[in-house]
Amino acid sequence: QKSRRAIGLDKLHRRCTDGKLPFVPSEEEFIMGVSKYGIKVSTSDQYDVLHRHALYLIVRMVCYDDGLGAGKSLLALKTTDAASEECSLWVYQCNSLEQAQAICKVLSTAFDSVLMSEKS
């Protein structure tokens, strides 16, 4: 029996291949910063902030191989909106699985840090 994560990744893959989720890889490099406040995605010169994901609005983050054989990995981020019950799915391409896993680990550490500070 498949795990909930595997089922979610299968749905994401089907939507990409069915054309319901546009796949438009950008050649531009971006910088993803993770802190106790959340995630900030900016241009490589850090001049423009493209996305901000507040830590308390992040529901889940997973990383996985893109399946295209190029050694790239995808980082899927599920966020919610504080004002509604809708969720958004953000997918970022990383240069390697190690890079994607490192980002997930830093995010996990940020969550743990905030939770520990609230208990104190």
PyMOL commands that set and color helices and strands:
alter all, ss='L'
color gray80, all
select helices_A, chain A and resi 4-17+55-57+97-119
alter helices_A, ss='H'
color red, helices_A
select strands_A, chain A and resi 30-35+38-43+49-54+58-65+73-80+87-94
alter strands_A, ss='S'
color yellow, strands_A
deselect
rebuild
show_as cartoon
